[in-house]
Amino acid sequence: QATSLDSDLDLFEPGQEMATQIELAEAYVDMGDAEGAREILDYVLQGGDEAQKEFARQLLARLG
């Protein structure tokens, strides 16, 4: 049984889902939640396109 979050994600194309994840990771960074941001960025590194992966790597580098 899909949760409501799963069904919401089905509305996105895969690339759009990753773009949303990147925005979420940036929000975590802004809130000072580096660990939460890292988890999301690791997910982007597994499933994003090359541009998204590069952005995730840059954001991870900024986190130190």
N, C-alpha and C positions, 0 to 999 in steps of 0.2 A: 504494500500500500504506500503510495507516494505521499509525502508530506506536502503541505502547501508550498513550502520553499522549493521543493523539487518541481512541482508543476509550474511555479513562477519561472524557474530557470528554463523550462521547456519553451517558453515564449521567445527566448533569445537565440539568435544564431550563435554558434560556438565563439566566434570572434567578439561578439557583443558581450557575451558572458565574461570573457577575459577582460574586456575594457571596463566592465562594471567592477570586476575584482580589483583591477588596478586603482580605480577611483576609491574603492573601499580601503585598500591598503594605504593610500595617501591620507585618507581620513584618520586611520589608526595612527599614522606617523604624527599627524597634527595633534592628536589627543595624547601623544606621548606613549602609545602602546606599541613599542618596537617589536615585542614578541608576537603580538597579533598580526602586525604588518608582515613580519617574516613568514609566518605560516601561509598567509594569503599569497605572498610573492613566490614562495616555493611552489604553490599550486599553479601560478601563472607560468613559472619556468617549465612545468611539466606539460602544460596544455596550450600555451599561447603560441602565436605566430612569432616570427623572428623579431619584428619590431617590438612586440609586447615583451618578449623575453629580454631584449636589450634594455628596455625601460625598467623592467623588474630588477635586472642586475645593477643598473645605476642607482636605483632607490635602495637596494640592499647595501651597496657600497657607502651610500650616505649614512645608513644606519650604523655602519662600522662593524 
